[in-house]
Amino acid sequence: MNVPQLRRFCGAFPGATEALHGEPYNFLVYAVGGKKFAYFKTSTPERWRFSIRVAPDRFVELTDVPGVKPARYRGRFYWITIVDVQGFPVAYLKELVEWSYRWAIASLSKAQQSTIGLIEPASRVSA
């Protein structure tokens, strides 16, 4: 999977937004309901490195993989950085992005999830 394909994949999730943060941050952020689930670095030296949140047990596993490291400043919150997405297995990458998205969704209130259209509002029963 290349960077444009991964960008389309991240942007296709229900309620996902894409925001470009310029200087001094240089990040392209994907979020749902204001909660980040993925981002790309958009400046050198690691242009298009990709970061996502992972489960704590996967964090240890993944940071041992060549080309994967704890995300700068966010590693303590179980975010990883994949330096070259093209060299990463596609199915596994999609699974990790979907988990990060679901984690972001789960951190939203039920009202926020309903507003975004992620859950159906409780139906009213007439007496």
TORLOGU-42007 format. One line per field, with one value per residue: residue in three letters; x, y, z of N, C-alpha, C, O in turn. Coordinates in nm, 2 decimals. Example, Ala and Ser with C-alpha at 12.3 -4.5 7.8 and 13.67 -1.06 7.14 Angstrom:
! TORLOGU-42007
res = c(ALA | SER)
n_c1 = c(1.32 | 1.28)
n_c2 = c(-0.57 | -0.22)
n_c3 = c(0.78 | 0.71)
ca_c1 = c(1.23 | 1.37)
ca_c2 = c(-0.45 | -0.11)
ca_c3 = c(0.78 | 0.71)
c_c1 = c(1.32 | 1.29)
c_c2 = c(-0.33 | 0.00)
c_c3 = c(0.78 | 0.79)
o_c1 = c(1.42 | 1.34)
o_c2 = c(-0.33 | 0.11)
o_c3 = c(0.85 | 0.80)
//
This chain:
! TORLOGU-42007
res = c(MET | ASN | VAL | PRO | GLN | LEU | ARG | ARG | PHE | CYS | GLY | ALA | PHE | PRO | GLY | ALA | THR | GLU | ALA | LEU | HIS | GLY | GLU | PRO | TYR | ASN | PHE | LEU | VAL | TYR | ALA | VAL | GLY | GLY | LYS | LYS | PHE | ALA | TYR | PHE | LYS | THR | SER | THR | PRO | GLU | ARG | TRP | ARG | PHE | SER | ILE | ARG | VAL | ALA | PRO | ASP | ARG | PHE | VAL | GLU | LEU | THR | ASP | VAL | PRO | GLY | VAL | LYS | PRO | ALA | ARG | TYR | ARG | GLY | ARG | PHE | TYR | TRP | ILE | THR | ILE | VAL | ASP | VAL | GLN | GLY | PHE | PRO | VAL | ALA | TYR | LEU | LYS | GLU | LEU | VAL | GLU | TRP | SER | TYR | ARG | TRP | ALA | ILE | ALA | SER | LEU | SER | LYS | ALA | GLN | GLN | SER | THR | ILE | GLY | LEU | ILE | GLU | PRO | ALA | SER | ARG | VAL | SER | ALA)
n_c1 = c(0.09 | 0.06 | 0.14 | -0.07 | -0.28 | -0.31 | -0.38 | -0.64 | -0.77 | -0.77 | -0.92 | -1.17 | -1.32 | -1.62 | -1.73 | -1.47 | -1.22 | -0.99 | -0.71 | -0.47 | -0.19 | 0.03 | 0.35 | 0.47 | 0.44 | 0.37 | 0.20 | -0.04 | -0.34 | -0.57 | -0.88 | -1.16 | -1.45 | -1.30 | -1.10 | -0.78 | -0.67 | -0.48 | -0.19 | 0.02 | 0.36 | 0.46 | 0.69 | 1.05 | 1.30 | 1.17 | 0.96 | 0.62 | 0.61 | 0.42 | 0.19 | 0.02 | -0.22 | -0.18 | -0.27 | -0.15 | -0.01 | 0.05 | 0.22 | 0.47 | 0.54 | 0.54 | 0.73 | 0.97 | 1.00 | 1.18 | 1.20 | 0.98 | 0.89 | 0.86 | 0.63 | 0.73 | 0.72 | 0.46 | 0.48 | 0.47 | 0.20 | 0.13 | 0.16 | 0.27 | 0.53 | 0.55 | 0.79 | 0.82 | 0.55 | 0.51 | 0.66 | 0.54 | 0.32 | 0.01 | -0.25 | -0.21 | -0.14 | -0.39 | -0.55 | -0.44 | -0.48 | -0.76 | -0.81 | -0.71 | -0.88 | -1.12 | -1.06 | -1.05 | -1.32 | -1.44 | -1.36 | -1.52 | -1.82 | -2.15 | -2.34 | -2.18 | -2.10 | -2.34 | -2.42 | -2.23 | -2.32 | -2.25 | -2.37 | -2.70 | -2.96 | -3.14 | -3.44 | -3.77 | -4.02 | -4.36 | -4.63)
n_c2 = c(-0.12 | 0.22 | 0.56 | 0.75 | 0.57 | 0.48 | 0.71 | 0.76 | 0.53 | 0.59 | 0.82 | 0.73 | 0.62 | 0.62 | 0.94 | 1.03 | 1.28 | 1.50 | 1.69 | 1.93 | 2.03 | 2.29 | 2.45 | 2.50 | 2.23 | 2.04 | 1.81 | 1.57 | 1.50 | 1.25 | 1.22 | 1.14 | 1.27 | 1.46 | 1.31 | 1.18 | 0.93 | 0.86 | 0.98 | 1.15 | 1.25 | 1.54 | 1.67 | 1.68 | 1.52 | 1.27 | 1.24 | 1.16 | 0.95 | 0.74 | 0.73 | 0.56 | 0.46 | 0.18 | -0.13 | -0.20 | -0.46 | -0.51 | -0.30 | -0.35 | -0.58 | -0.47 | -0.26 | -0.39 | -0.46 | -0.40 | -0.07 | 0.02 | 0.22 | 0.36 | 0.63 | 0.96 | 1.16 | 1.06 | 0.80 | 0.69 | 0.67 | 0.45 | 0.48 | 0.42 | 0.46 | 0.41 | 0.39 | 0.35 | 0.29 | 0.14 | -0.09 | -0.24 | -0.51 | -0.52 | -0.61 | -0.64 | -0.37 | -0.24 | -0.36 | -0.26 | 0.01 | 0.02 | -0.08 | 0.14 | 0.34 | 0.24 | 0.25 | 0.52 | 0.59 | 0.45 | 0.61 | 0.83 | 0.99 | 0.84 | 1.01 | 1.18 | 0.98 | 0.92 | 1.16 | 1.18 | 0.97 | 0.71 | 0.54 | 0.42 | 0.64 | 0.59 | 0.42 | 0.54 | 0.41 | 0.38 | 0.41)
n_c3 = c(0.00 | -0.09 | 0.00 | -0.10 | -0.13 | 0.13 | 0.26 | 0.14 | 0.24 | 0.52 | 0.52 | 0.45 | 0.65 | 0.85 | 0.95 | 0.96 | 0.96 | 0.78 | 0.85 | 0.78 | 0.93 | 0.93 | 0.94 | 1.27 | 1.29 | 1.08 | 1.01 | 0.88 | 0.98 | 1.08 | 1.21 | 1.43 | 1.55 | 1.68 | 1.79 | 1.74 | 1.51 | 1.34 | 1.17 | 0.94 | 0.89 | 0.73 | 0.65 | 0.58 | 0.78 | 0.76 | 0.57 | 0.51 | 0.70 | 0.90 | 1.16 | 1.41 | 1.67 | 1.89 | 2.04 | 2.37 | 2.40 | 2.13 | 2.08 | 2.20 | 2.05 | 1.78 | 1.79 | 1.78 | 1.52 | 1.22 | 1.09 | 1.23 | 1.50 | 1.83 | 1.84 | 1.81 | 2.09 | 2.15 | 2.20 | 2.46 | 2.49 | 2.35 | 2.07 | 1.74 | 1.49 | 1.15 | 0.93 | 0.65 | 0.47 | 0.24 | 0.26 | 0.45 | 0.55 | 0.39 | 0.47 | 0.75 | 0.81 | 0.75 | 0.94 | 1.18 | 1.15 | 1.14 | 1.41 | 1.55 | 1.47 | 1.57 | 1.84 | 1.88 | 1.83 | 2.04 | 2.25 | 2.24 | 2.35 | 2.38 | 2.28 | 2.11 | 1.93 | 1.82 | 1.70 | 1.50 | 1.35 | 1.40 | 1.57 | 1.61 | 1.71 | 2.02 | 1.98 | 2.02 | 2.21 | 2.18 | 2.40)
ca_c1 = c(0.00 | 0.14 | 0.09 | -0.20 | -0.38 | -0.33 | -0.46 | -0.78 | -0.82 | -0.79 | -1.03 | -1.30 | -1.39 | -1.73 | -1.70 | -1.32 | -1.18 | -0.85 | -0.67 | -0.33 | -0.13 | 0.15 | 0.46 | 0.59 | 0.40 | 0.38 | 0.13 | -0.17 | -0.41 | -0.70 | -0.95 | -1.31 | -1.51 | -1.19 | -1.00 | -0.69 | -0.65 | -0.37 | -0.13 | 0.14 | 0.45 | 0.46 | 0.81 | 1.17 | 1.36 | 1.09 | 0.83 | 0.52 | 0.61 | 0.28 | 0.17 | -0.12 | -0.22 | -0.19 | -0.29 | -0.02 | 0.06 | 0.11 | 0.32 | 0.60 | 0.57 | 0.57 | 0.85 | 1.08 | 1.00 | 1.26 | 1.12 | 0.87 | 0.95 | 0.77 | 0.61 | 0.79 | 0.63 | 0.34 | 0.51 | 0.42 | 0.06 | 0.12 | 0.15 | 0.39 | 0.55 | 0.59 | 0.88 | 0.79 | 0.43 | 0.51 | 0.73 | 0.46 | 0.22 | -0.11 | -0.36 | -0.17 | -0.15 | -0.53 | -0.60 | -0.39 | -0.55 | -0.90 | -0.81 | -0.68 | -1.01 | -1.22 | -1.02 | -1.09 | -1.46 | -1.48 | -1.33 | -1.62 | -1.94 | -2.25 | -2.40 | -2.09 | -2.11 | -2.47 | -2.41 | -2.15 | -2.39 | -2.18 | -2.47 | -2.84 | -3.02 | -3.23 | -3.57 | -3.87 | -4.13 | -4.49 | -4.71)
ca_c2 = c(0.00 | 0.34 | 0.67 | 0.80 | 0.46 | 0.48 | 0.84 | 0.73 | 0.44 | 0.66 | 0.92 | 0.66 | 0.57 | 0.71 | 1.05 | 1.07 | 1.41 | 1.51 | 1.82 | 1.96 | 2.13 | 2.34 | 2.49 | 2.42 | 2.09 | 1.96 | 1.68 | 1.55 | 1.43 | 1.19 | 1.21 | 1.12 | 1.34 | 1.53 | 1.21 | 1.14 | 0.79 | 0.84 | 1.10 | 1.15 | 1.36 | 1.60 | 1.74 | 1.60 | 1.41 | 1.14 | 1.27 | 1.05 | 0.85 | 0.72 | 0.70 | 0.52 | 0.41 | 0.04 | -0.19 | -0.22 | -0.58 | -0.50 | -0.20 | -0.42 | -0.66 | -0.39 | -0.18 | -0.48 | -0.48 | -0.30 | 0.03 | 0.06 | 0.27 | 0.44 | 0.76 | 1.07 | 1.23 | 0.99 | 0.66 | 0.65 | 0.64 | 0.34 | 0.52 | 0.37 | 0.52 | 0.32 | 0.48 | 0.33 | 0.21 | 0.05 | -0.21 | -0.30 | -0.59 | -0.44 | -0.66 | -0.60 | -0.23 | -0.21 | -0.41 | -0.17 | 0.14 | -0.01 | -0.08 | 0.28 | 0.41 | 0.19 | 0.30 | 0.66 | 0.59 | 0.41 | 0.72 | 0.93 | 0.97 | 0.79 | 1.13 | 1.21 | 0.88 | 0.93 | 1.28 | 1.14 | 0.87 | 0.58 | 0.45 | 0.47 | 0.69 | 0.50 | 0.44 | 0.57 | 0.32 | 0.45 | 0.33)
ca_c3 = c(0.00 | -0.09 | 0.08 | -0.14 | -0.10 | 0.28 | 0.29 | 0.10 | 0.34 | 0.65 | 0.50 | 0.41 | 0.77 | 0.88 | 1.04 | 0.96 | 0.90 | 0.75 | 0.87 | 0.76 | 1.03 | 0.87 | 1.03 | 1.28 | 1.32 | 0.96 | 1.02 | 0.82 | 1.09 | 1.06 | 1.34 | 1.43 | 1.67 | 1.74 | 1.85 | 1.64 | 1.50 | 1.25 | 1.11 | 0.86 | 0.90 | 0.59 | 0.62 | 0.59 | 0.71 | 0.75 | 0.51 | 0.49 | 0.80 | 0.94 | 1.30 | 1.46 | 1.81 | 1.89 | 2.17 | 2.45 | 2.37 | 2.00 | 2.09 | 2.23 | 1.93 | 1.67 | 1.80 | 1.75 | 1.37 | 1.15 | 1.03 | 1.32 | 1.62 | 1.91 | 1.78 | 1.88 | 2.19 | 2.17 | 2.22 | 2.59 | 2.48 | 2.26 | 1.93 | 1.67 | 1.36 | 1.04 | 0.85 | 0.51 | 0.46 | 0.13 | 0.30 | 0.56 | 0.50 | 0.37 | 0.56 | 0.89 | 0.82 | 0.75 | 1.07 | 1.28 | 1.13 | 1.19 | 1.55 | 1.60 | 1.45 | 1.67 | 1.97 | 1.89 | 1.84 | 2.18 | 2.35 | 2.23 | 2.43 | 2.30 | 2.21 | 2.00 | 1.83 | 1.75 | 1.61 | 1.38 | 1.28 | 1.42 | 1.64 | 1.59 | 1.84 | 2.08 | 1.93 | 2.12 | 2.21 | 2.21 | 2.49)
c_c1 = c(0.09 | 0.07 | -0.05 | -0.31 | -0.42 | -0.41 | -0.61 | -0.84 | -0.86 | -0.91 | -1.16 | -1.38 | -1.51 | -1.70 | -1.55 | -1.30 | -1.03 | -0.81 | -0.51 | -0.29 | 0.01 | 0.26 | 0.41 | 0.56 | 0.42 | 0.32 | 0.00 | -0.24 | -0.54 | -0.76 | -1.10 | -1.36 | -1.40 | -1.08 | -0.91 | -0.68 | -0.53 | -0.31 | 0.00 | 0.23 | 0.47 | 0.59 | 0.93 | 1.22 | 1.28 | 0.95 | 0.75 | 0.54 | 0.47 | 0.27 | 0.03 | -0.10 | -0.24 | -0.22 | -0.15 | 0.06 | 0.12 | 0.22 | 0.46 | 0.64 | 0.61 | 0.70 | 0.98 | 1.10 | 1.09 | 1.17 | 1.00 | 0.94 | 0.84 | 0.75 | 0.67 | 0.69 | 0.51 | 0.36 | 0.46 | 0.27 | 0.03 | 0.09 | 0.28 | 0.41 | 0.61 | 0.67 | 0.84 | 0.67 | 0.43 | 0.57 | 0.65 | 0.35 | 0.08 | -0.22 | -0.33 | -0.19 | -0.30 | -0.59 | -0.56 | -0.46 | -0.70 | -0.91 | -0.80 | -0.81 | -1.11 | -1.19 | -1.07 | -1.24 | -1.50 | -1.45 | -1.43 | -1.74 | -2.04 | -2.32 | -2.32 | -2.10 | -2.24 | -2.48 | -2.33 | -2.22 | -2.33 | -2.27 | -2.60 | -2.89 | -3.12 | -3.37 | -3.67 | -3.98 | -4.26 | -4.57 | -4.85)
c_c2 = c(0.12 | 0.45 | 0.72 | 0.69 | 0.46 | 0.60 | 0.82 | 0.64 | 0.50 | 0.75 | 0.86 | 0.61 | 0.67 | 0.81 | 1.09 | 1.21 | 1.41 | 1.66 | 1.83 | 2.07 | 2.16 | 2.37 | 2.53 | 2.27 | 1.99 | 1.82 | 1.69 | 1.45 | 1.38 | 1.17 | 1.18 | 1.18 | 1.41 | 1.44 | 1.16 | 0.99 | 0.76 | 0.97 | 1.07 | 1.27 | 1.41 | 1.67 | 1.64 | 1.61 | 1.28 | 1.18 | 1.15 | 0.93 | 0.85 | 0.67 | 0.66 | 0.47 | 0.26 | -0.01 | -0.21 | -0.34 | -0.57 | -0.39 | -0.26 | -0.50 | -0.57 | -0.30 | -0.26 | -0.50 | -0.37 | -0.20 | 0.08 | 0.11 | 0.34 | 0.58 | 0.87 | 1.15 | 1.16 | 0.84 | 0.61 | 0.62 | 0.53 | 0.38 | 0.47 | 0.46 | 0.42 | 0.41 | 0.47 | 0.24 | 0.11 | -0.08 | -0.29 | -0.39 | -0.52 | -0.48 | -0.62 | -0.45 | -0.19 | -0.25 | -0.31 | -0.04 | 0.13 | -0.01 | 0.06 | 0.36 | 0.37 | 0.24 | 0.45 | 0.67 | 0.55 | 0.52 | 0.83 | 0.89 | 0.91 | 0.90 | 1.17 | 1.11 | 0.88 | 1.05 | 1.25 | 1.04 | 0.73 | 0.48 | 0.51 | 0.53 | 0.59 | 0.52 | 0.46 | 0.47 | 0.39 | 0.35 | 0.31)
c_c3 = c(0.00 | -0.01 | 0.03 | -0.12 | 0.05 | 0.32 | 0.25 | 0.20 | 0.47 | 0.63 | 0.48 | 0.53 | 0.80 | 0.98 | 1.04 | 0.90 | 0.88 | 0.77 | 0.86 | 0.85 | 0.97 | 0.98 | 1.16 | 1.30 | 1.20 | 0.97 | 0.94 | 0.91 | 1.05 | 1.20 | 1.32 | 1.56 | 1.74 | 1.80 | 1.73 | 1.64 | 1.41 | 1.20 | 1.03 | 0.89 | 0.75 | 0.56 | 0.63 | 0.73 | 0.69 | 0.69 | 0.48 | 0.59 | 0.85 | 1.08 | 1.33 | 1.61 | 1.80 | 2.03 | 2.24 | 2.41 | 2.23 | 1.99 | 2.10 | 2.10 | 1.81 | 1.67 | 1.79 | 1.60 | 1.31 | 1.08 | 1.11 | 1.45 | 1.70 | 1.84 | 1.87 | 1.97 | 2.23 | 2.20 | 2.36 | 2.59 | 2.38 | 2.11 | 1.86 | 1.54 | 1.27 | 0.95 | 0.70 | 0.50 | 0.35 | 0.16 | 0.41 | 0.50 | 0.50 | 0.46 | 0.70 | 0.91 | 0.83 | 0.89 | 1.18 | 1.27 | 1.18 | 1.34 | 1.61 | 1.58 | 1.55 | 1.81 | 1.99 | 1.90 | 1.99 | 2.28 | 2.34 | 2.31 | 2.33 | 2.22 | 2.09 | 1.89 | 1.75 | 1.66 | 1.49 | 1.29 | 1.29 | 1.49 | 1.61 | 1.72 | 1.89 | 2.03 | 2.04 | 2.10 | 2.26 | 2.30 | 2.45)
o_c1 = c(0.18 | -0.04 | -0.14 | -0.42 | -0.53 | -0.50 | -0.69 | -0.96 | -0.96 | -0.99 | -1.27 | -1.49 | -1.49 | -1.64 | -1.52 | -1.37 | -0.95 | -0.88 | -0.44 | -0.34 | 0.10 | 0.26 | 0.31 | 0.66 | 0.48 | 0.39 | -0.07 | -0.20 | -0.62 | -0.70 | -1.15 | -1.31 | -1.41 | -0.98 | -0.96 | -0.68 | -0.48 | -0.39 | 0.07 | 0.18 | 0.49 | 0.60 | 0.92 | 1.19 | 1.31 | 0.85 | 0.80 | 0.48 | 0.40 | 0.34 | -0.06 | 0.01 | -0.32 | -0.20 | -0.05 | 0.18 | 0.23 | 0.31 | 0.55 | 0.75 | 0.71 | 0.77 | 1.09 | 1.19 | 1.07 | 1.07 | 0.92 | 1.02 | 0.73 | 0.85 | 0.66 | 0.59 | 0.44 | 0.26 | 0.42 | 0.22 | -0.09 | 0.01 | 0.39 | 0.31 | 0.71 | 0.60 | 0.84 | 0.68 | 0.37 | 0.54 | 0.70 | 0.29 | 0.04 | -0.28 | -0.42 | -0.24 | -0.34 | -0.67 | -0.64 | -0.50 | -0.75 | -1.00 | -0.87 | -0.85 | -1.18 | -1.28 | -1.12 | -1.29 | -1.59 | -1.52 | -1.43 | -1.77 | -2.03 | -2.36 | -2.37 | -2.10 | -2.24 | -2.53 | -2.37 | -2.18 | -2.35 | -2.25 | -2.62 | -2.86 | -3.18 | -3.42 | -3.65 | -4.03 | -4.26 | -4.58 | -4.93)
o_c2 = c(0.13 | 0.43 | 0.74 | 0.73 | 0.45 | 0.59 | 0.86 | 0.65 | 0.48 | 0.77 | 0.93 | 0.57 | 0.79 | 0.78 | 1.19 | 1.24 | 1.34 | 1.75 | 1.76 | 2.18 | 2.08 | 2.31 | 2.60 | 2.19 | 1.89 | 1.72 | 1.79 | 1.34 | 1.44 | 1.11 | 1.19 | 1.14 | 1.42 | 1.49 | 1.11 | 0.92 | 0.65 | 1.07 | 0.97 | 1.38 | 1.33 | 1.74 | 1.53 | 1.71 | 1.20 | 1.14 | 1.05 | 0.83 | 0.95 | 0.58 | 0.73 | 0.43 | 0.21 | 0.06 | -0.23 | -0.34 | -0.63 | -0.41 | -0.23 | -0.50 | -0.61 | -0.28 | -0.20 | -0.56 | -0.25 | -0.24 | 0.16 | 0.04 | 0.38 | 0.64 | 0.86 | 1.18 | 1.20 | 0.77 | 0.49 | 0.56 | 0.52 | 0.31 | 0.48 | 0.51 | 0.35 | 0.50 | 0.57 | 0.12 | 0.01 | -0.18 | -0.39 | -0.34 | -0.47 | -0.40 | -0.58 | -0.41 | -0.10 | -0.17 | -0.28 | 0.02 | 0.22 | 0.04 | 0.10 | 0.44 | 0.45 | 0.27 | 0.49 | 0.76 | 0.62 | 0.52 | 0.92 | 0.78 | 0.92 | 0.88 | 1.20 | 1.14 | 0.86 | 1.04 | 1.30 | 1.02 | 0.64 | 0.36 | 0.63 | 0.47 | 0.52 | 0.64 | 0.40 | 0.44 | 0.45 | 0.23 | 0.25)
o_c3 = c(0.08 | 0.03 | 0.11 | -0.08 | 0.09 | 0.41 | 0.33 | 0.24 | 0.52 | 0.73 | 0.48 | 0.52 | 0.78 | 1.08 | 1.11 | 0.80 | 0.94 | 0.72 | 0.91 | 0.85 | 0.97 | 1.09 | 1.17 | 1.31 | 1.21 | 0.95 | 0.93 | 0.92 | 0.98 | 1.29 | 1.21 | 1.67 | 1.87 | 1.86 | 1.64 | 1.74 | 1.41 | 1.20 | 1.06 | 0.92 | 0.66 | 0.45 | 0.69 | 0.80 | 0.60 | 0.75 | 0.43 | 0.56 | 0.86 | 1.12 | 1.29 | 1.65 | 1.71 | 2.13 | 2.18 | 2.40 | 2.20 | 1.91 | 2.03 | 2.06 | 1.75 | 1.57 | 1.78 | 1.55 | 1.34 | 1.01 | 1.06 | 1.50 | 1.65 | 1.80 | 1.99 | 1.92 | 2.32 | 2.23 | 2.37 | 2.69 | 2.33 | 2.04 | 1.92 | 1.49 | 1.30 | 0.88 | 0.63 | 0.51 | 0.36 | 0.10 | 0.45 | 0.40 | 0.60 | 0.53 | 0.77 | 1.01 | 0.92 | 0.95 | 1.27 | 1.37 | 1.24 | 1.40 | 1.70 | 1.67 | 1.61 | 1.89 | 2.09 | 1.98 | 2.04 | 2.39 | 2.43 | 2.34 | 2.21 | 2.10 | 1.98 | 1.77 | 1.63 | 1.55 | 1.38 | 1.18 | 1.21 | 1.48 | 1.60 | 1.83 | 1.82 | 2.02 | 2.15 | 1.99 | 2.36 | 2.28 | 2.52)
//
